[in-house]
């Protein structure tokens, strides 16, 4: 996800439309090419140049509909990462421009999966991208502002993200970095230990990972739902390819939507994780990885 963020920033924010992304088949490292850069320092400087151009995120009231608290919470307890539709509409009013619309599309969706009438829809929570999960009392605003704050205070963390990936105590990784909570680098300080620059770059990919909605809830580009039953929806899982051929941003977006990446399109298959690589190897795809959200040990 961080590699996608790098490619998007270089292409859309810095105007390097020849920038291309591929993967080293031996070490599975991302390779950024096509911009004439001679070192990681050159790429880091390009990425750091956008930090001060990022506007504050819109604010909204954290709330949930009366009598229907999300996630089984007790009535009266708000979820700061899931606003109501009416609040999103009001908060994003000043940002009605193409760039703001793309950020919104990659973050939230106010599409109703079904069963909610138009009159009460504005009093229902919006659907949040599966890339975004709440940590404690984290809000949607701090999901973005926390990693941005790290790189604003210390832009050298961007170069660190491209090279060594040093873990920093207290950085939660915004639940995009599973290892931030399992690294166990210091028995005295159990963590979290995230990589701030990598997390910030990952958040910068969201405009090219739009939220999608099925009848059970929110998905996004790269996210699919396992076939479920009539009374129980299938789990959400993420699938992403790795490829050897350098691809620019439009090519990458097209590849991520390739129908062969959808795992288990057969509704009779509910357990195995299988992807049909036919038709993908000719596009330079090396393999397709998959994963799903895991509950943090000890959490409810």
Phi and psi restraints in degrees (value plus and minus 20) as a CYANA .aco file:
   2 UNK   PHI     -84.3   -44.3
   2 UNK   PSI     -57.6   -17.6
   3 UNK   PHI     -83.2   -43.2
   3 UNK   PSI     -58.7   -18.7
   4 UNK   PHI     -85.0   -45.0
   4 UNK   PSI     -57.4   -17.4
   5 UNK   PHI     -83.2   -43.2
   5 UNK   PSI     -61.5   -21.5
   6 UNK   PHI     -80.7   -40.7
   6 UNK   PSI     -68.4   -28.4
   7 UNK   PHI     -82.7   -42.7
   7 UNK   PSI     -60.8   -20.8
   8 UNK   PHI     -86.0   -46.0
   8 UNK   PSI     -64.1   -24.1
   9 UNK   PHI     -83.8   -43.8
   9 UNK   PSI     -65.8   -25.8
  10 UNK   PHI     -81.7   -41.7
  10 UNK   PSI     -58.1   -18.1
  11 UNK   PHI    -100.7   -60.7
  11 UNK   PSI     -74.1   -34.1
  12 UNK   PHI    -107.5   -67.5
  12 UNK   PSI     -53.6   -13.6
  13 UNK   PHI    -112.4   -72.4
  13 UNK   PSI     -51.9   -11.9
  14 UNK   PHI    -129.5   -89.5
  14 UNK   PSI     -25.4    14.6
  15 UNK   PHI      58.0    98.0
  15 UNK   PSI      -2.7    37.3
  16 UNK   PHI    -110.7   -70.7
  16 UNK   PSI      60.5   100.5
  17 UNK   PHI     -94.7   -54.7
  17 UNK   PSI     -28.7    11.3
  18 UNK   PHI    -112.4   -72.4
  18 UNK   PSI     -21.7    18.3
  19 UNK   PHI     -79.6   -39.6
  19 UNK   PSI     119.8   159.8
  20 UNK   PHI    -159.1  -119.1
  20 UNK   PSI     130.8   170.8
  21 UNK   PHI    -141.1  -101.1
  21 UNK   PSI     116.7   156.7
  22 UNK   PHI    -167.8  -127.8
  22 UNK   PSI    -197.5  -157.5
  23 UNK   PHI    -150.8  -110.8
  23 UNK   PSI     117.7   157.7
  24 UNK   PHI     -91.6   -51.6
  24 UNK   PSI      96.6   136.6
  25 UNK   PHI     -90.1   -50.1
  25 UNK   PSI     -33.1     6.9
  26 UNK   PHI    -110.6   -70.6
  26 UNK   PSI     -59.8   -19.8
  27 UNK   PHI    -134.9   -94.9
  27 UNK   PSI     -23.2    16.8
  28 UNK   PHI      39.1    79.1
  28 UNK   PSI      11.5    51.5
  29 UNK   PHI    -109.5   -69.5
  29 UNK   PSI     125.9   165.9
  30 UNK   PHI     -91.9   -51.9
  30 UNK   PSI     122.1   162.1
  31 UNK   PHI    -141.8  -101.8
  31 UNK   PSI     100.9   140.9
  32 UNK   PHI    -124.0   -84.0
  32 UNK   PSI     107.1   147.1
  33 UNK   PHI    -158.4  -118.4
  33 UNK   PSI     155.5   195.5
  34 UNK   PHI      70.0   110.0
  34 UNK   PSI     -20.1    19.9
  35 UNK   PHI    -132.8   -92.8
  35 UNK   PSI     -16.6    23.4
  36 UNK   PHI      56.2    96.2
  36 UNK   PSI      -3.6    36.4
  37 UNK   PHI     -96.1   -56.1
  37 UNK   PSI     120.6   160.6
  38 UNK   PHI    -120.8   -80.8
  38 UNK   PSI     -32.8     7.2
  39 UNK   PHI    -177.7  -137.7
  39 UNK   PSI     143.6   183.6
  40 UNK   PHI     -79.5   -39.5
  40 UNK   PSI     -49.5    -9.5
  41 UNK   PHI     -82.1   -42.1
  41 UNK   PSI     -56.9   -16.9
  42 UNK   PHI     -85.0   -45.0
  42 UNK   PSI     -63.2   -23.2
  43 UNK   PHI     -87.3   -47.3
  43 UNK   PSI     -61.4   -21.4
  44 UNK   PHI     -80.7   -40.7
  44 UNK   PSI     -58.6   -18.6
  45 UNK   PHI     -84.7   -44.7
  45 UNK   PSI     -58.8   -18.8
  46 UNK   PHI     -83.9   -43.9
  46 UNK   PSI     -63.4   -23.4
  47 UNK   PHI     -88.0   -48.0
  47 UNK   PSI     -60.3   -20.3
  48 UNK   PHI     -87.0   -47.0
  48 UNK   PSI     -43.3    -3.3
  49 UNK   PHI     -86.0   -46.0
  49 UNK   PSI     -39.0     1.0
  50 UNK   PHI    -111.0   -71.0
  50 UNK   PSI     -29.4    10.6
  51 UNK   PHI     -77.2   -37.2
  51 UNK   PSI     -67.7   -27.7
  52 UNK   PHI     -98.9   -58.9
  52 UNK   PSI     -23.5    16.5
  53 UNK   PHI    -113.4   -73.4
  53 UNK   PSI     -25.6    14.4
  54 UNK   PHI    -101.1   -61.1
  54 UNK   PSI     100.0   140.0
  55 UNK   PHI     -97.4   -57.4
  55 UNK   PSI     144.0   184.0
  56 UNK   PHI     -82.4   -42.4
  56 UNK   PSI     126.8   166.8
  57 UNK   PHI     -97.1   -57.1
  57 UNK   PSI     128.1   168.1
  58 UNK   PHI     -81.1   -41.1
  58 UNK   PSI     125.1   165.1
  59 UNK   PHI    -118.3   -78.3
  59 UNK   PSI     136.2   176.2
  60 UNK   PHI    -174.8  -134.8
  60 UNK   PSI     144.1   184.1
  61 UNK   PHI    -101.8   -61.8
  61 UNK   PSI     111.5   151.5
  62 UNK   PHI     -99.8   -59.8
  62 UNK   PSI     106.2   146.2
  63 UNK   PHI    -181.0  -141.0
  63 UNK   PSI     153.8   193.8
  64 UNK   PHI    -168.8  -128.8
  64 UNK   PSI     138.3   178.3
  65 UNK   PHI     -87.4   -47.4
  65 UNK   PSI     123.3   163.3
  66 UNK   PHI     -76.8   -36.8
  66 UNK   PSI     108.9   148.9
  67 UNK   PHI      62.5   102.5
  67 UNK   PSI     -25.1    14.9
  68 UNK   PHI    -152.1  -112.1
  68 UNK   PSI      40.3    80.3
  69 UNK   PHI     -84.4   -44.4
  69 UNK   PSI     117.3   157.3
  70 UNK   PHI     -90.3   -50.3
  70 UNK   PSI     130.4   170.4
  71 UNK   PHI      43.4    83.4
  71 UNK   PSI       3.7    43.7
  72 UNK   PHI      55.0    95.0
  72 UNK   PSI      -5.1    34.9
  73 UNK   PHI     -88.1   -48.1
  73 UNK   PSI     137.0   177.0
  74 UNK   PHI     -92.3   -52.3
  74 UNK   PSI     130.6   170.6
  75 UNK   PHI     -75.0   -35.0
  75 UNK   PSI     118.2   158.2
  76 UNK   PHI      75.7   115.7
  76 UNK   PSI     -29.2    10.8
  77 UNK   PHI    -118.7   -78.7
  77 UNK   PSI      95.9   135.9
  78 UNK   PHI    -104.3   -64.3
  78 UNK   PSI     132.2   172.2
  79 UNK   PHI    -122.9   -82.9
  79 UNK   PSI      88.6   128.6
  80 UNK   PHI     -90.4   -50.4
  80 UNK   PSI     -28.9    11.1
  81 UNK   PHI    -122.1   -82.1
  81 UNK   PSI     -17.7    22.3
  82 UNK   PHI    -151.5  -111.5
  82 UNK   PSI      72.5   112.5
  83 UNK   PHI     -96.8   -56.8
  83 UNK   PSI     151.7   191.7
  84 UNK   PHI    -102.8   -62.8
  84 UNK   PSI     137.9   177.9
  85 UNK   PHI     -78.2   -38.2
  85 UNK   PSI     -61.4   -21.4
  86 UNK   PHI     -85.6   -45.6
  86 UNK   PSI     -54.2   -14.2
  87 UNK   PHI     -92.2   -52.2
  87 UNK   PSI     -57.0   -17.0
  88 UNK   PHI     -84.3   -44.3
  88 UNK   PSI     -62.7   -22.7
  89 UNK   PHI     -79.5   -39.5
  89 UNK   PSI     -64.3   -24.3
  90 UNK   PHI     -92.1   -52.1
  90 UNK   PSI     -61.5   -21.5
  91 UNK   PHI     -88.7   -48.7
  91 UNK   PSI     -55.3   -15.3
  92 UNK   PHI    -109.8   -69.8
  92 UNK   PSI     -19.2    20.8
  93 UNK   PHI     -72.8   -32.8
  93 UNK   PSI     -65.0   -25.0
  94 UNK   PHI     -89.5   -49.5
  94 UNK   PSI     -32.3     7.7
  95 UNK   PHI    -124.5   -84.5
  95 UNK   PSI       3.2    43.2
  96 UNK   PHI     -95.6   -55.6
  96 UNK   PSI      62.2   102.2
  97 UNK   PHI    -167.0  -127.0
  97 UNK   PSI     145.3   185.3
  98 UNK   PHI     -75.7   -35.7
  98 UNK   PSI     -63.0   -23.0
  99 UNK   PHI     -85.9   -45.9
  99 UNK   PSI     -64.9   -24.9
 100 UNK   PHI     -83.5   -43.5
 100 UNK   PSI     -57.9   -17.9
 101 UNK   PHI     -84.3   -44.3
 101 UNK   PSI     -57.0   -17.0
 102 UNK   PHI     -90.7   -50.7
 102 UNK   PSI     -57.5   -17.5
 103 UNK   PHI     -85.0   -45.0
 103 UNK   PSI     -62.0   -22.0
 104 UNK   PHI     -83.4   -43.4
 104 UNK   PSI     -61.8   -21.8
 105 UNK   PHI     -85.6   -45.6
 105 UNK   PSI     -46.9    -6.9
 106 UNK   PHI    -110.0   -70.0
 106 UNK   PSI     -19.5    20.5
 107 UNK   PHI    -136.5   -96.5
 107 UNK   PSI     -69.7   -29.7
 108 UNK   PHI    -156.2  -116.2
 108 UNK   PSI     143.1   183.1
 109 UNK   PHI    -159.8  -119.8
 109 UNK   PSI     113.7   153.7
 110 UNK   PHI    -120.5   -80.5
 110 UNK   PSI      -4.2    35.8
 111 UNK   PHI     -92.1   -52.1
 111 UNK   PSI     114.2   154.2
 112 UNK   PHI    -110.0   -70.0
 112 UNK   PSI     102.8   142.8
 113 UNK   PHI     -80.2   -40.2
 113 UNK   PSI     -46.3    -6.3
 114 UNK   PHI     123.7   163.7
 114 UNK   PSI     134.0   174.0
 115 UNK   PHI      66.8   106.8
 115 UNK   PSI     -17.2    22.8
 116 UNK   PHI    -140.4  -100.4
 116 UNK   PSI     104.1   144.1
 117 UNK   PHI     -92.5   -52.5
 117 UNK   PSI     139.6   179.6
 118 UNK   PHI     -81.9   -41.9
 118 UNK   PSI     -50.0   -10.0
 119 UNK   PHI     -89.2   -49.2
 119 UNK   PSI     -57.2   -17.2
 120 UNK   PHI    -116.7   -76.7
 120 UNK   PSI     -24.0    16.0
 121 UNK   PHI     -80.9   -40.9
 121 UNK   PSI     -56.5   -16.5
 122 UNK   PHI     -89.7   -49.7
 122 UNK   PSI     -34.7     5.3
 123 UNK   PHI    -119.4   -79.4
 123 UNK   PSI      -5.0    35.0
 124 UNK   PHI    -127.2   -87.2
 124 UNK   PSI     132.4   172.4
 125 UNK   PHI     -86.0   -46.0
 125 UNK   PSI     128.3   168.3
 126 UNK   PHI     -93.4   -53.4
 126 UNK   PSI     148.8   188.8
 127 UNK   PHI    -117.2   -77.2
 127 UNK   PSI     114.2   154.2
 128 UNK   PHI    -122.6   -82.6
 128 UNK   PSI     124.8   164.8
 129 UNK   PHI     -75.5   -35.5
 129 UNK   PSI     120.2   160.2
 130 UNK   PHI     -86.0   -46.0
 130 UNK   PSI     -33.0     7.0
 131 UNK   PHI     -92.8   -52.8
 131 UNK   PSI     -37.8     2.2
 132 UNK   PHI    -129.8   -89.8
 132 UNK   PSI      97.1   137.1
 133 UNK   PHI    -146.5  -106.5
 133 UNK   PSI     125.5   165.5
 134 UNK   PHI    -101.1   -61.1
 134 UNK   PSI     117.2   157.2
 135 UNK   PHI    -134.6   -94.6
 135 UNK   PSI      91.1   131.1
 136 UNK   PHI      41.8    81.8
 136 UNK   PSI    -147.7  -107.7
 137 UNK   PHI    -119.4   -79.4
 137 UNK   PSI       3.9    43.9
 138 UNK   PHI     -79.1   -39.1
 138 UNK   PSI     122.4   162.4
 139 UNK   PHI    -123.5   -83.5
 139 UNK   PSI     148.9   188.9
 140 UNK   PHI     -82.7   -42.7
 140 UNK   PSI     -53.9   -13.9
 141 UNK   PHI     -86.3   -46.3
 141 UNK   PSI     -64.2   -24.2
 142 UNK   PHI     -93.0   -53.0
 142 UNK   PSI     -41.2    -1.2
 143 UNK   PHI     -75.6   -35.6
 143 UNK   PSI     -59.1   -19.1
 144 UNK   PHI    -109.7   -69.7
 144 UNK   PSI     -60.1   -20.1
 145 UNK   PHI     -93.6   -53.6
 145 UNK   PSI     -49.3    -9.3
 146 UNK   PHI     -84.7   -44.7
 146 UNK   PSI     -74.3   -34.3
 147 UNK   PHI     -86.2   -46.2
 147 UNK   PSI     -53.7   -13.7
 148 UNK   PHI     -83.3   -43.3
 148 UNK   PSI     -58.4   -18.4
 149 UNK   PHI     -81.3   -41.3
 149 UNK   PSI     -58.8   -18.8
 150 UNK   PHI     -79.8   -39.8
 150 UNK   PSI     -70.2   -30.2
 151 UNK   PHI     -96.0   -56.0
 151 UNK   PSI     -43.9    -3.9
 152 UNK   PHI     -88.1   -48.1
 152 UNK   PSI     -62.3   -22.3
 153 UNK   PHI     -91.2   -51.2
 153 UNK   PSI     -51.8   -11.8
 154 UNK   PHI    -164.4  -124.4
 154 UNK   PSI      66.3   106.3
 155 UNK   PHI     -81.4   -41.4
 155 UNK   PSI     -36.9     3.1
 156 UNK   PHI     -86.4   -46.4
 156 UNK   PSI     -34.5     5.5
 157 UNK   PHI     -85.9   -45.9
 157 UNK   PSI     -41.2    -1.2
 158 UNK   PHI     -91.3   -51.3
 158 UNK   PSI     -65.1   -25.1
 159 UNK   PHI     -82.4   -42.4
 159 UNK   PSI     -60.4   -20.4
 160 UNK   PHI     -78.8   -38.8
 160 UNK   PSI     -58.3   -18.3
 161 UNK   PHI     -84.1   -44.1
 161 UNK   PSI     -51.8   -11.8
 162 UNK   PHI    -102.5   -62.5
 162 UNK   PSI     -36.5     3.5
 163 UNK   PHI    -140.2  -100.2
 163 UNK   PSI     -94.0   -54.0
 164 UNK   PHI    -116.4   -76.4
 164 UNK   PSI     -50.5   -10.5
 165 UNK   PHI      45.5    85.5
 165 UNK   PSI      31.0    71.0
 166 UNK   PHI     -87.9   -47.9
 166 UNK   PSI     112.7   152.7
 167 UNK   PHI    -105.5   -65.5
 167 UNK   PSI     121.1   161.1
 168 UNK   PHI    -139.2   -99.2
 168 UNK   PSI     109.1   149.1
 169 UNK   PHI     -82.6   -42.6
 169 UNK   PSI     114.4   154.4
 170 UNK   PHI      73.7   113.7
 170 UNK   PSI     -34.8     5.2
 171 UNK   PHI    -101.0   -61.0
 171 UNK   PSI      96.8   136.8
 172 UNK   PHI    -103.0   -63.0
 172 UNK   PSI     -31.2     8.8
 173 UNK   PHI      51.6    91.6
 173 UNK   PSI     -12.6    27.4
 174 UNK   PHI      31.0    71.0
 174 UNK   PSI       9.9    49.9
 175 UNK   PHI      37.8    77.8
 175 UNK   PSI       3.7    43.7
 176 UNK   PHI    -117.5   -77.5
 176 UNK   PSI     -36.1     3.9
 177 UNK   PHI    -138.2   -98.2
 177 UNK   PSI      77.9   117.9
 178 UNK   PHI     -79.3   -39.3
 178 UNK   PSI     -56.9   -16.9
 179 UNK   PHI     -89.3   -49.3
 179 UNK   PSI     -37.5     2.5
 180 UNK   PHI     -79.6   -39.6
 180 UNK   PSI     -47.2    -7.2
 181 UNK   PHI    -126.6   -86.6
 181 UNK   PSI     -19.6    20.4
 182 UNK   PHI    -148.0  -108.0
 182 UNK   PSI     -19.7    20.3
 183 UNK   PHI     -84.2   -44.2
 183 UNK   PSI     -59.9   -19.9
 184 UNK   PHI      38.7    78.7
 184 UNK   PSI      24.6    64.6
 185 UNK   PHI     -92.5   -52.5
 185 UNK   PSI     -46.3    -6.3
 186 UNK   PHI    -159.8  -119.8
 186 UNK   PSI      94.9   134.9
 187 UNK   PHI     -83.3   -43.3
 187 UNK   PSI     -45.4    -5.4
 188 UNK   PHI     -98.3   -58.3
 188 UNK   PSI     -55.2   -15.2
 189 UNK   PHI    -138.8   -98.8
 189 UNK   PSI      71.2   111.2
 190 UNK   PHI     -89.0   -49.0
 190 UNK   PSI     -26.0    14.0
 191 UNK   PHI      98.9   138.9
 191 UNK   PSI    -189.3  -149.3
 192 UNK   PHI     -93.7   -53.7
 192 UNK   PSI     139.6   179.6
 193 UNK   PHI    -149.4  -109.4
 193 UNK   PSI      71.3   111.3
 194 UNK   PHI    -122.2   -82.2
 194 UNK   PSI     156.0   196.0
 195 UNK   PHI    -133.2   -93.2
 195 UNK   PSI      78.4   118.4
 196 UNK   PHI     -76.6   -36.6
 196 UNK   PSI     -63.2   -23.2
 197 UNK   PHI     -84.1   -44.1
 197 UNK   PSI     -59.9   -19.9
 198 UNK   PHI     -85.6   -45.6
 198 UNK   PSI     -61.6   -21.6
 199 UNK   PHI     -82.9   -42.9
 199 UNK   PSI     -63.7   -23.7
 200 UNK   PHI     -81.5   -41.5
 200 UNK   PSI     -64.2   -24.2
 201 UNK   PHI     -82.0   -42.0
 201 UNK   PSI     -56.2   -16.2
 202 UNK   PHI     -84.5   -44.5
 202 UNK   PSI     -62.3   -22.3
 203 UNK   PHI     -84.1   -44.1
 203 UNK   PSI     -47.4    -7.4
 204 UNK   PHI     -93.3   -53.3
 204 UNK   PSI     -27.4    12.6
 205 UNK   PHI    -106.4   -66.4
 205 UNK   PSI     -33.8     6.2
 206 UNK   PHI     -78.2   -38.2
 206 UNK   PSI     -54.5   -14.5
 207 UNK   PHI     -81.0   -41.0
 207 UNK   PSI     -40.7    -0.7
 208 UNK   PHI    -122.1   -82.1
 208 UNK   PSI      -8.0    32.0
 209 UNK   PHI    -145.3  -105.3
 209 UNK   PSI      43.8    83.8
 210 UNK   PHI     -82.1   -42.1
 210 UNK   PSI     128.1   168.1
 211 UNK   PHI     -93.5   -53.5
 211 UNK   PSI     118.0   158.0
 212 UNK   PHI    -144.4  -104.4
 212 UNK   PSI     136.4   176.4
 213 UNK   PHI    -148.0  -108.0
 213 UNK   PSI     110.2   150.2
 214 UNK   PHI    -131.4   -91.4
 214 UNK   PSI    -192.0  -152.0
 215 UNK   PHI     -92.3   -52.3
 215 UNK   PSI     -27.8    12.2
 216 UNK   PHI    -125.9   -85.9
 216 UNK   PSI     -33.0     7.0
 217 UNK   PHI     129.6   169.6
 217 UNK   PSI    -175.1  -135.1
 218 UNK   PHI    -109.5   -69.5
 218 UNK   PSI     118.6   158.6
 219 UNK   PHI    -145.9  -105.9
 219 UNK   PSI    -190.7  -150.7
 220 UNK   PHI    -179.5  -139.5
 220 UNK   PSI     151.2   191.2
 221 UNK   PHI     -74.9   -34.9
 221 UNK   PSI     113.7   153.7
 222 UNK   PHI      64.9   104.9
 222 UNK   PSI     -28.1    11.9
 223 UNK   PHI    -127.4   -87.4
 223 UNK   PSI     117.9   157.9
 224 UNK   PHI    -154.5  -114.5
 224 UNK   PSI     142.9   182.9
 225 UNK   PHI    -133.9   -93.9
 225 UNK   PSI     108.0   148.0
 226 UNK   PHI     -81.3   -41.3
 226 UNK   PSI     122.6   162.6
 227 UNK   PHI     -77.4   -37.4
 227 UNK   PSI     113.7   153.7
 228 UNK   PHI    -131.6   -91.6
 228 UNK   PSI    -171.3  -131.3
 229 UNK   PHI    -136.5   -96.5
 229 UNK   PSI    -200.0  -160.0
 230 UNK   PHI     -82.3   -42.3
 230 UNK   PSI     -52.1   -12.1
 231 UNK   PHI    -128.9   -88.9
 231 UNK   PSI     -25.6    14.4
 232 UNK   PHI    -159.9  -119.9
 232 UNK   PSI      97.4   137.4
 233 UNK   PHI     -89.3   -49.3
 233 UNK   PSI     132.0   172.0
 234 UNK   PHI     -91.3   -51.3
 234 UNK   PSI     137.9   177.9
 235 UNK   PHI     -90.2   -50.2
 235 UNK   PSI     133.4   173.4
 236 UNK   PHI    -106.2   -66.2
 236 UNK   PSI     116.7   156.7
 237 UNK   PHI    -156.7  -116.7
 237 UNK   PSI     129.9   169.9
 238 UNK   PHI    -122.7   -82.7
 238 UNK   PSI     118.6   158.6
 239 UNK   PHI    -151.3  -111.3
 239 UNK   PSI     112.5   152.5
 240 UNK   PHI    -162.3  -122.3
 240 UNK   PSI     117.4   157.4
 241 UNK   PHI    -108.9   -68.9
 241 UNK   PSI     140.9   180.9
 242 UNK   PHI    -146.7  -106.7
 242 UNK   PSI     119.2   159.2
 243 UNK   PHI    -156.2  -116.2
 243 UNK   PSI     133.7   173.7
 244 UNK   PHI    -115.1   -75.1
 244 UNK   PSI     -41.6    -1.6
 245 UNK   PHI    -104.8   -64.8
 245 UNK   PSI     105.2   145.2
 246 UNK   PHI     -79.2   -39.2
 246 UNK   PSI     106.9   146.9
 247 UNK   PHI    -144.6  -104.6
 247 UNK   PSI     117.4   157.4
 248 UNK   PHI     -99.3   -59.3
 248 UNK   PSI     159.5   199.5
 249 UNK   PHI     -81.5   -41.5
 249 UNK   PSI     -68.2   -28.2
 250 UNK   PHI     -80.0   -40.0
 250 UNK   PSI     -57.2   -17.2
 251 UNK   PHI     -84.8   -44.8
 251 UNK   PSI     -61.5   -21.5
 252 UNK   PHI     -83.3   -43.3
 252 UNK   PSI     -63.5   -23.5
 253 UNK   PHI     -82.2   -42.2
 253 UNK   PSI     -59.1   -19.1
 254 UNK   PHI     -84.9   -44.9
 254 UNK   PSI     -63.0   -23.0
 255 UNK   PHI     -83.9   -43.9
 255 UNK   PSI     -60.8   -20.8
 256 UNK   PHI     -83.2   -43.2
 256 UNK   PSI     -42.8    -2.8
 257 UNK   PHI    -116.4   -76.4
 257 UNK   PSI     -13.5    26.5
 258 UNK   PHI     -80.9   -40.9
 258 UNK   PSI     111.0   151.0
 259 UNK   PHI     -81.6   -41.6
 259 UNK   PSI     -44.8    -4.8
 260 UNK   PHI     -92.0   -52.0
 260 UNK   PSI     -31.7     8.3
 261 UNK   PHI    -100.7   -60.7
 261 UNK   PSI     -40.8    -0.8
 262 UNK   PHI     -83.8   -43.8
 262 UNK   PSI      93.8   133.8
 263 UNK   PHI     -93.4   -53.4
 263 UNK   PSI     120.3   160.3
 264 UNK   PHI      30.4    70.4
 264 UNK   PSI      38.1    78.1
 265 UNK   PHI     -85.8   -45.8
 265 UNK   PSI     -36.2     3.8
 266 UNK   PHI     -94.9   -54.9
 266 UNK   PSI      95.4   135.4
 267 UNK   PHI     -85.1   -45.1
 267 UNK   PSI     -31.7     8.3
 268 UNK   PHI    -103.2   -63.2
 268 UNK   PSI     -31.7     8.3
 269 UNK   PHI    -119.3   -79.3
 269 UNK   PSI      99.4   139.4
 270 UNK   PHI    -141.7  -101.7
 270 UNK   PSI     -26.9    13.1
 271 UNK   PHI    -136.6   -96.6
 271 UNK   PSI     -70.3   -30.3
 272 UNK   PHI     -92.2   -52.2
 272 UNK   PSI     127.7   167.7
 273 UNK   PHI    -124.4   -84.4
 273 UNK   PSI      81.8   121.8
 274 UNK   PHI    -152.5  -112.5
 274 UNK   PSI     119.1   159.1
 275 UNK   PHI    -145.1  -105.1
 275 UNK   PSI     114.9   154.9
 276 UNK   PHI    -102.5   -62.5
 276 UNK   PSI      87.4   127.4
 277 UNK   PHI    -101.4   -61.4
 277 UNK   PSI     -26.0    14.0
 278 UNK   PHI     -81.4   -41.4
 278 UNK   PSI     110.8   150.8
 279 UNK   PHI      68.8   108.8
 279 UNK   PSI     -31.5     8.5
 280 UNK   PHI    -118.4   -78.4
 280 UNK   PSI     -54.5   -14.5
 281 UNK   PHI     -84.2   -44.2
 281 UNK   PSI     -52.0   -12.0
 282 UNK   PHI     -88.8   -48.8
 282 UNK   PSI     -36.5     3.5
 283 UNK   PHI    -112.5   -72.5
 283 UNK   PSI     -14.6    25.4
 284 UNK   PHI      68.6   108.6
 284 UNK   PSI     -10.7    29.3
 285 UNK   PHI     -93.0   -53.0
 285 UNK   PSI     109.2   149.2
 286 UNK   PHI    -104.3   -64.3
 286 UNK   PSI     -65.5   -25.5
 287 UNK   PHI    -186.4  -146.4
 287 UNK   PSI     154.3   194.3
 288 UNK   PHI    -148.1  -108.1
 288 UNK   PSI     105.3   145.3
 289 UNK   PHI    -118.7   -78.7
 289 UNK   PSI     139.6   179.6
 290 UNK   PHI    -162.1  -122.1
 290 UNK   PSI     137.5   177.5
 291 UNK   PHI    -187.0  -147.0
 291 UNK   PSI     151.0   191.0
 292 UNK   PHI    -165.2  -125.2
 292 UNK   PSI     143.6   183.6
 293 UNK   PHI     -85.2   -45.2
 293 UNK   PSI     117.0   157.0
 294 UNK   PHI    -135.6   -95.6
 294 UNK   PSI     120.5   160.5
 295 UNK   PHI     -94.1   -54.1
 295 UNK   PSI     115.0   155.0
 296 UNK   PHI     -84.1   -44.1
 296 UNK   PSI     111.7   151.7
 297 UNK   PHI     -75.4   -35.4
 297 UNK   PSI     113.0   153.0
 298 UNK   PHI      67.5   107.5
 298 UNK   PSI     -28.3    11.7
 299 UNK   PHI    -107.1   -67.1
 299 UNK   PSI     142.7   182.7
